[in-house]
């Protein structure tokens, strides 16, 4: 089987920067008293993320915060993601060789039988951001943030505003924030038509190849103009409270509302059509709803023992796509003496499938208006365990090394599997290794 398929764009490993300033709200109230001017806090890190037989990411990043005195500060952030590897294209596993052809008939590749179809890619993302924290009175302040990032086929620009109110005793901080952004998507080879059969597109391309060969090298194509691509608007709102419960205990509660509108498809994902025996007959491009509204509840508790620190957090997510997820994080920082520490870490994530998720579609059924085979929208569970080792030199510097292992699983043999599909693992286990080296300095 030979069809036309655009190169797959990698999954967004690090996530959007729209509400990056909201992370500042995790600090305890009462810690923002006047400090000396000309003080810089610099955080730097290098992250290595590697999925077995899939994606590799290397990301150096930094954050530099300058205290301007009187509770005012400015923070500059930056990151570079270098991404390589293989990304699932959405097609289901088959017992025969599957052949996919890139834009204008170039860069074809084959997938072996009984193997999850993936496509190789290489990309880089550059991100910059800045936050300004400004006092409005003794107990009030606000944070303004701007962020931007660019990839070969993706441009994102965002801003945020957060207002914080401390009580007179500085033991409680109320917070409220808004964030908005504009994303522009210019897929390699041009934006595919939703639900279009790839066999039909291949036939069209064969007729047009002679006209397009001079202008299309099979990689950039019509995707070179980011400003002329598809658009996505984002709007996020958050309210929260951070409360000092005791000299040793801190509680944080946030509620967020997140809205997305515009082009929400992944232009590089397809859905397989299968016959009554489960064999693949064709493919078509996915189609997602044009908007998404999500509610997020976040709760964190921090307890400071005489030397050690225990943290636990819970996050609940639900949206109008039918996705519901829960995340539980646990960490314990154990002081080993002479500034050395060890912090074991655990994370458990569970997610339900989107209402329109299908691992494939029988060709006897009409193609629905909304459908996706993207495994990130499937029912899944993931478990992460890790260990952070480091040494702190008072409040002036700290280095640490983080080692984590993540395992993600889904429904390998769903009840609606047909024919030969029952012989395949339709959601192969995903393993990832995360290594991160961090260094903090104050000067």
C-alpha positions as CSV (number, residue, x, y, z in Angstrom):
1,X,0.0,0.0,0.0
2,X,1.4,3.4,-1.0
3,X,-0.1,6.7,0.0
4,X,0.9,10.4,0.3
5,X,1.7,11.6,3.8
6,X,3.3,14.8,5.1
7,X,6.3,14.5,7.5
8,X,5.1,14.2,11.1
9,X,5.5,17.1,13.5
10,X,6.9,16.1,16.9
11,X,4.8,16.2,20.0
12,X,5.2,19.4,22.1
13,X,7.4,18.1,24.9
14,X,7.7,21.2,27.0
15,X,4.2,22.7,26.6
16,X,3.0,26.3,26.0
17,X,4.5,29.3,27.7
18,X,1.2,31.3,27.9
19,X,0.8,31.1,31.7
20,X,4.5,30.7,32.7
21,X,4.3,33.6,35.2
22,X,1.6,31.7,37.1
23,X,4.4,29.4,38.4
24,X,5.6,32.2,40.5
25,X,2.6,31.9,42.7
26,X,3.9,28.7,44.2
27,X,6.2,30.6,46.5
28,X,5.1,31.2,50.1
29,X,3.5,34.5,51.0
30,X,5.6,36.8,53.1
31,X,8.9,35.9,51.3
32,X,8.9,39.0,49.0
33,X,10.2,41.5,51.5
34,X,12.6,44.2,50.5
35,X,16.0,43.0,49.3
36,X,19.2,44.5,48.1
37,X,19.2,45.9,44.6
38,X,21.6,44.5,41.9
39,X,20.9,40.9,43.0
40,X,20.6,38.3,40.3
41,X,19.1,34.8,40.7
42,X,20.1,32.7,37.7
43,X,18.7,29.2,37.1
44,X,20.2,27.2,34.2
45,X,19.5,23.6,33.1
46,X,20.1,21.1,30.4
47,X,17.4,18.5,29.8
48,X,17.8,15.2,27.9
49,X,14.5,13.4,27.2
50,X,14.6,10.1,25.3
51,X,11.7,7.9,24.4
52,X,12.6,4.3,23.5
53,X,12.6,3.9,19.7
54,X,10.9,7.3,19.3
55,X,11.7,10.9,20.2
56,X,14.9,12.5,21.6
57,X,15.0,16.0,22.9
58,X,17.9,18.1,24.2
59,X,16.9,21.4,25.8
60,X,19.2,23.9,27.4
61,X,17.3,26.7,29.2
62,X,17.9,29.5,31.6
63,X,16.0,32.0,33.8
64,X,17.6,35.1,35.2
65,X,15.7,37.2,37.8
66,X,17.0,40.6,38.9
67,X,15.7,42.1,42.2
68,X,15.2,45.8,41.7
69,X,14.4,46.4,45.3
70,X,11.1,47.4,47.0
71,X,9.6,44.0,45.9
72,X,10.1,44.8,42.2
73,X,11.9,42.3,39.9
74,X,12.3,41.4,36.3
75,X,12.9,37.8,35.0
76,X,14.1,36.8,31.5
77,X,13.6,33.2,30.3
78,X,14.9,31.3,27.3
79,X,15.1,27.8,25.9
80,X,16.2,25.9,22.9
81,X,14.7,22.5,22.0
82,X,16.5,20.2,19.6
83,X,14.1,17.4,18.6
84,X,14.9,14.3,16.6
85,X,13.6,10.8,16.3
86,X,10.4,9.1,15.1
87,X,6.8,10.1,15.8
88,X,3.7,8.0,15.4
89,X,1.7,9.2,12.4
90,X,-1.7,7.9,13.7
91,X,-1.9,4.9,11.3
92,X,-2.7,1.6,12.9
93,X,-0.5,-1.5,12.9
94,X,-0.9,-3.8,9.9
95,X,0.3,-7.3,9.0
96,X,1.7,-6.0,5.6
97,X,4.3,-3.5,4.7
98,X,2.9,0.1,4.7
99,X,4.5,2.7,2.4
100,X,4.1,6.4,2.9
101,X,5.2,9.1,0.5
102,X,6.1,12.7,1.4
103,X,5.0,15.9,-0.2
104,X,5.1,15.9,-4.1
105,X,5.9,12.2,-4.1
106,X,9.3,12.6,-2.5
107,X,10.9,11.1,0.7
108,X,8.9,7.9,0.7
109,X,9.4,5.5,3.6
110,X,8.1,2.1,4.5
111,X,6.9,0.6,7.8
112,X,7.5,-3.1,8.5
113,X,4.6,-5.5,9.2
114,X,3.4,-5.7,12.8
115,X,5.1,-2.4,13.6
116,X,3.6,0.9,14.8
117,X,3.9,3.4,11.9
118,X,6.2,6.3,12.7
119,X,8.0,8.8,10.6
120,X,11.5,10.3,11.2
121,X,11.8,14.1,11.8
122,X,14.2,16.8,13.0
123,X,13.2,20.2,14.3
124,X,14.2,22.9,16.7
125,X,12.3,25.3,18.9
126,X,13.5,28.7,20.2
127,X,11.6,30.3,23.1
128,X,12.1,33.6,24.9
129,X,10.0,35.2,27.7
130,X,10.1,38.0,30.3
131,X,8.2,38.7,33.5
132,X,7.9,42.0,35.4
133,X,6.8,41.9,39.0
134,X,5.8,45.4,40.3
135,X,4.5,46.3,43.8
136,X,1.2,48.3,43.9
137,X,1.2,48.8,47.7
138,X,2.6,47.0,50.8
139,X,0.2,44.1,50.3
140,X,-0.5,44.1,46.5
141,X,1.6,43.5,43.4
142,X,1.2,42.4,39.8
143,X,3.2,40.3,37.3
144,X,3.2,41.0,33.6
145,X,4.6,38.4,31.2
146,X,5.4,38.1,27.5
147,X,6.5,34.9,25.8
148,X,7.2,33.7,22.3
149,X,8.5,30.6,20.5
150,X,9.2,29.6,17.0
151,X,9.7,26.3,15.2
152,X,10.1,25.5,11.5
153,X,6.3,25.3,11.1
154,X,4.9,26.8,14.3
155,X,5.0,30.4,15.8
156,X,3.6,31.2,19.2
157,X,3.1,34.6,20.9
158,X,1.5,35.1,24.3
159,X,1.1,37.4,27.3
160,X,-0.2,37.2,30.8
161,X,-1.2,39.5,33.7
162,X,-1.4,38.3,37.3
163,X,-2.6,40.3,40.3
164,X,-1.6,39.2,43.9
165,X,-3.0,40.4,47.2
166,X,-1.4,39.6,50.6
167,X,-3.3,39.7,53.8
168,X,-2.0,42.2,56.4
169,X,-0.1,39.4,58.3
170,X,1.4,38.1,55.0
171,X,0.2,34.6,55.7
172,X,-2.3,34.4,52.8
173,X,-2.0,35.4,49.2
174,X,-4.9,35.7,46.8
175,X,-4.2,35.6,43.1
176,X,-6.0,36.1,39.8
177,X,-4.6,36.1,36.3
178,X,-5.3,36.2,32.6
179,X,-3.3,34.9,29.7
180,X,-3.8,35.1,26.0
181,X,-1.9,34.0,23.0
182,X,-1.9,33.6,19.2
183,X,-0.4,30.5,17.5
184,X,0.3,30.2,13.8
185,X,0.7,26.8,12.1
186,X,2.2,26.4,8.7
187,X,2.5,22.7,8.1
188,X,5.2,21.3,5.9
189,X,3.7,20.6,2.4
190,X,0.7,22.8,3.2
191,X,-2.4,22.4,5.4
192,X,-4.2,19.1,4.6
193,X,-7.9,19.0,4.0
194,X,-9.8,17.5,7.0
195,X,-11.0,14.0,6.4
196,X,-9.5,13.8,2.9
197,X,-8.5,10.3,1.8
198,X,-4.8,10.1,1.2
199,X,-5.3,7.9,-1.8
200,X,-7.3,10.7,-3.4
201,X,-4.6,13.2,-2.5
202,X,-1.9,10.9,-4.0
203,X,-3.9,10.9,-7.3
204,X,-4.1,14.6,-7.3
205,X,-0.4,15.0,-6.6
206,X,0.5,12.6,-9.4
207,X,-1.4,14.9,-11.8
208,X,0.3,18.1,-10.4
209,X,3.9,16.8,-9.8
210,X,5.2,18.1,-13.1
211,X,4.0,21.6,-12.3
212,X,5.2,21.6,-8.7
213,X,8.6,19.9,-8.8
214,X,10.4,23.2,-9.5
215,X,8.9,24.9,-6.4
216,X,8.6,22.1,-3.9
217,X,11.6,20.2,-2.5
218,X,9.4,17.9,-0.5
219,X,10.2,19.4,2.9
220,X,9.1,23.1,3.1
221,X,6.5,23.4,0.4
222,X,3.7,25.7,1.3
223,X,4.7,25.6,4.9
224,X,7.4,28.2,4.7
225,X,5.3,31.2,5.5
226,X,4.5,31.1,9.2
227,X,2.6,34.4,9.1
228,X,0.3,33.1,6.5
229,X,-0.5,29.8,8.2
230,X,-3.5,28.6,10.2
231,X,-4.2,30.4,13.5
232,X,-5.2,29.3,17.0
233,X,-6.3,31.7,19.7
234,X,-5.8,30.9,23.4
235,X,-7.3,32.4,26.5
236,X,-6.5,31.3,30.1
237,X,-7.9,32.5,33.4
238,X,-6.8,31.6,36.9
239,X,-7.8,32.3,40.5
240,X,-6.0,30.9,43.5
241,X,-5.0,31.2,47.1
242,X,-1.8,30.3,49.0
243,X,-2.1,29.9,52.7
244,X,0.6,29.4,55.4
245,X,-1.1,26.9,57.7
246,X,1.7,26.8,60.3
247,X,5.4,27.6,60.6
248,X,6.0,24.3,58.8
249,X,3.1,23.9,56.5
250,X,1.9,25.6,53.3
251,X,-1.2,25.0,51.1
252,X,-1.9,26.2,47.6
253,X,-5.2,25.9,45.6
254,X,-5.6,27.1,42.1
255,X,-8.5,26.9,39.6
256,X,-7.9,27.6,35.9
257,X,-10.1,27.9,32.9
258,X,-8.5,27.3,29.5
259,X,-10.0,28.0,26.1
260,X,-8.7,27.3,22.6
261,X,-10.2,28.3,19.3
262,X,-9.1,27.9,15.7
263,X,-6.9,25.3,14.1
264,X,-6.6,22.5,16.7
265,X,-5.8,19.6,14.3
266,X,-2.4,18.0,14.2
267,X,-1.8,18.3,10.5
268,X,0.5,15.3,10.5
269,X,-1.9,12.8,12.0
270,X,-4.0,10.3,10.0
271,X,-6.6,7.7,10.7
272,X,-6.6,4.2,9.1
273,X,-9.5,2.8,7.3
274,X,-9.8,-1.0,7.8
275,X,-11.9,-3.7,6.1
276,X,-14.0,-6.4,7.8
277,X,-10.9,-8.5,8.4
278,X,-9.0,-5.6,10.1
279,X,-6.6,-5.0,7.1
280,X,-5.8,-1.4,6.2
281,X,-7.4,-0.1,3.0
282,X,-6.7,3.6,3.1
283,X,-6.0,6.6,5.4
284,X,-7.5,10.0,5.9
285,X,-6.5,13.2,7.7
286,X,-7.9,13.7,11.2
287,X,-10.5,16.4,12.1
288,X,-10.9,17.8,15.6
289,X,-13.4,20.3,17.0
290,X,-12.6,23.9,16.4
291,X,-12.7,24.9,20.0
292,X,-11.7,23.4,23.4
293,X,-12.7,24.5,26.9
294,X,-10.9,23.0,29.9
295,X,-11.2,23.2,33.6
296,X,-8.2,22.6,35.8
297,X,-8.1,22.3,39.6
298,X,-4.6,22.2,41.3
299,X,-3.9,21.5,45.0
300,X,-0.4,21.4,46.6
301,X,0.7,20.9,50.2
302,X,4.2,21.5,51.4
303,X,5.4,20.4,54.9
304,X,8.8,21.4,56.2
305,X,10.2,18.9,58.8
306,X,13.1,20.1,61.0
307,X,15.5,19.3,58.1
308,X,13.6,17.7,55.3
309,X,10.7,18.9,53.0
310,X,7.7,16.8,51.8
311,X,5.6,17.9,48.9
312,X,2.4,16.4,47.4
313,X,0.2,17.9,44.7
314,X,-3.0,16.9,42.9
315,X,-4.3,18.1,39.5
316,X,-7.7,17.4,38.0
317,X,-8.4,18.2,34.4
318,X,-11.6,18.0,32.4
319,X,-12.7,19.4,29.1
320,X,-15.5,19.4,26.5
321,X,-13.6,16.9,24.4
322,X,-14.4,14.3,27.0
323,X,-10.9,14.1,28.3
324,X,-10.6,13.8,32.1
325,X,-7.2,13.3,33.8
326,X,-5.8,13.2,37.3
327,X,-2.2,13.7,38.3
328,X,-0.6,13.0,41.7
329,X,3.0,14.1,42.4
330,X,5.0,13.2,45.5
331,X,8.5,14.3,46.5
332,X,10.6,14.2,49.6
333,X,13.8,16.2,50.0
334,X,16.1,14.5,52.4
335,X,19.0,16.6,53.7
336,X,22.2,14.5,53.9
337,X,24.5,17.0,55.6
338,X,27.2,19.4,54.4
339,X,24.7,20.8,51.9
340,X,24.0,17.5,50.1
341,X,20.5,16.3,49.5
342,X,18.5,13.6,47.8
343,X,14.9,13.9,46.7
344,X,13.0,10.8,45.5
345,X,10.1,11.6,43.3
346,X,6.9,9.9,42.0
347,X,4.2,10.8,39.6
348,X,1.0,9.0,38.5
349,X,-1.1,10.3,35.6
350,X,-4.4,8.8,34.3
351,X,-6.5,10.0,31.4
352,X,-9.7,9.0,29.7
353,X,-10.0,9.1,25.9
354,X,-11.5,12.0,23.9
355,X,-15.0,11.4,22.7
356,X,-13.8,11.4,19.1
357,X,-10.8,9.2,19.5
358,X,-10.7,6.0,17.4
359,X,-7.6,3.8,16.9
360,X,-9.0,3.1,13.3
361,X,-12.3,3.2,11.4
362,X,-14.0,0.3,9.6
363,X,-14.5,1.3,5.9
364,X,-18.2,0.2,6.2
365,X,-18.8,3.2,8.5
366,X,-19.4,6.7,7.4
367,X,-16.4,9.0,8.3
368,X,-17.6,11.2,11.2
369,X,-17.1,14.9,11.2
370,X,-14.7,14.7,14.2
371,X,-12.2,11.9,14.6
372,X,-8.6,11.4,15.6
373,X,-6.3,8.4,16.1
374,X,-3.6,10.5,18.0
375,X,-2.5,8.3,20.9
376,X,-2.2,11.4,23.1
377,X,-6.0,11.6,23.0
378,X,-6.5,7.9,23.9
379,X,-7.1,6.4,27.3
380,X,-3.8,6.1,29.0
381,X,-1.8,5.8,32.3
382,X,1.7,6.8,33.0
383,X,4.0,6.4,36.0
384,X,7.2,8.3,36.6
385,X,9.7,7.6,39.2
386,X,12.9,9.6,39.7
387,X,15.6,10.9,42.0
388,X,17.1,14.3,42.4
389,X,20.6,14.6,43.9
390,X,22.4,17.8,44.6
391,X,24.3,20.1,46.9
392,X,23.3,23.6,48.1
393,X,25.8,26.2,49.2
394,X,23.5,28.2,51.5
395,X,21.2,30.5,49.5
396,X,23.9,31.5,46.9
397,X,24.2,28.4,44.8
398,X,22.9,24.9,44.2
399,X,23.5,22.2,41.6
400,X,21.4,19.1,41.1
401,X,21.1,16.1,38.8
402,X,17.6,14.6,38.1
403,X,17.1,11.1,36.8
404,X,13.6,9.9,35.9
405,X,12.0,7.0,34.1
406,X,8.5,7.2,32.7
407,X,6.3,4.3,31.5
408,X,3.1,5.1,29.5
409,X,0.5,2.4,28.8
410,X,-2.9,2.3,27.1
411,X,-5.5,-0.3,25.9
412,X,-3.4,-2.7,23.8
413,X,-6.4,-4.8,22.8
414,X,-9.5,-2.6,22.7
415,X,-12.9,-4.2,22.6
416,X,-13.7,-2.7,19.1
417,X,-10.6,-4.3,17.5
418,X,-11.5,-6.2,14.3
419,X,-10.1,-9.3,12.7
420,X,-6.3,-9.3,12.5
421,X,-6.2,-6.3,14.8
422,X,-6.7,-8.6,17.7
423,X,-3.3,-10.0,17.0
424,X,-1.5,-6.6,17.4
425,X,-0.6,-4.4,20.4
426,X,-2.6,-1.4,19.3
427,X,-1.1,0.8,22.1
428,X,2.6,-0.2,22.5
429,X,4.1,0.7,25.8
430,X,6.1,3.9,25.8
431,X,9.3,4.2,27.9
432,X,11.1,7.4,28.4
433,X,14.3,8.4,30.2
434,X,14.7,12.0,31.5
435,X,18.1,13.4,32.7
436,X,18.4,17.0,33.8
437,X,21.3,18.9,35.1
438,X,20.5,22.1,37.0
439,X,22.6,25.0,38.4
440,X,21.4,28.0,40.5
441,X,23.5,30.9,41.4
442,X,22.8,34.2,43.2
443,X,25.2,37.1,42.7
